């Protein structure tokens, strides 16, 4: 594979962009760290939701197999959610599980 050759103008533009990125590197890194913190906080809230769903399922005396029948979700997926495993989930998943237990889902935004 042959290396791409830049014109002097392209090379100068590239150097300007690299310098700009370097000059703002800490700012960009700060945005990334803040996004990671927000992501972790949001996941913690979802963990609380999954714990509440598990607790409600148990309060109602339902087994994982019962919830599987009610939702059509695989038993293993329900277990992963409840046990805070590395489950990929969608809002639809939470809604199906909550509705099966007679619960409503509310979403809130704040500043």
N, C-alpha and C positions, 0 to 999 in steps of 0.2 A: 504494500500500500504506500503510495507516494504522499509525502507531507504536503499539506496545503500551503501555498505561498501567498503571503499578504502583500498588498501594495503598501507603500510607506504611509498612506493615509489610513488604511485599515489597521496597520500595526500601531499607529499613534492612537487611534480610537480604542483599540484593545487595551493599550497601556493606561489610557484615561479611565476606562471602565474598571480595570483592576485596581487602580489607585482609589477610585471612588468607593469600591467595595471595601478595601482596606481601611479607608477613612471612617466608614460607617459600620465596621465589623462588630464593634461592641453593641451598638444599637440593634443591629440585626440579631445578634446572639441573645440580647435581652428580650426581644420579641419572641424568639424561640423558647426561651426559658419560661416566659409568662404563659405562652400557649401550652407548654408541658404541664405547668402548675394547674391551669384551668382544666386541662384534660384529666389530670389525676383527681381533682375535686369532683368533676362530673362522674367519673367512674366510681368514686366513693359513694355518691348519691345513688347511683344505680345498684351498688352493692346493698345499700339500705333497702331499696325497692325489692331486690331479690330475697333478702332475708325476711321482709314483711310478707312476701308471697308465700314463702316456705312456711312461716309461722301460721299464716291464715289457712294454708292447706292442712297443716297438722291440727289446727284448732277444729277444723271441720271434719277431721277424721278421715281425710282422703289420702290414698296412697299415690305414689308416682304413676302407677298403672291407671288409676282412676283419672288423673289429670291427663294422661296420655290419651285415653279414650275420649275425654271431653274436648280436647284441643286438637287432636290429630298430630301433636308434636311427638317426636321420638322421646322415649323415657330417658335415654342417656342425655339428651339435650336439656331436658327439664332438670335432671340431677346436676349437670354442669352449671346451669344458671344458679340453682339453689346453693351449690357449694362453692360459688365464686370462682369457678374454673375459668380457663381461657376460652370461654364460649363466645362465639360471634353471635350477636343478637341484633335484631331489628326492632323498631318500635312495634311493629305488627306482632312480634313474639310476645312482648310484654302485654300488649292489649289482649291477645288470645288467652294468655294465662290468667290475667286479672279478671277478664269477663267470665271465664270458666268458674272462678271463685265468687262471682257476684260482686266484683269490685270495679270501680271506675278509676281511670287514670287521669290525673290532672298534671298539666305542665305549667310552670311558672318562670317568669323572667324577672331579673332584678338588676339593680345597678350596684 
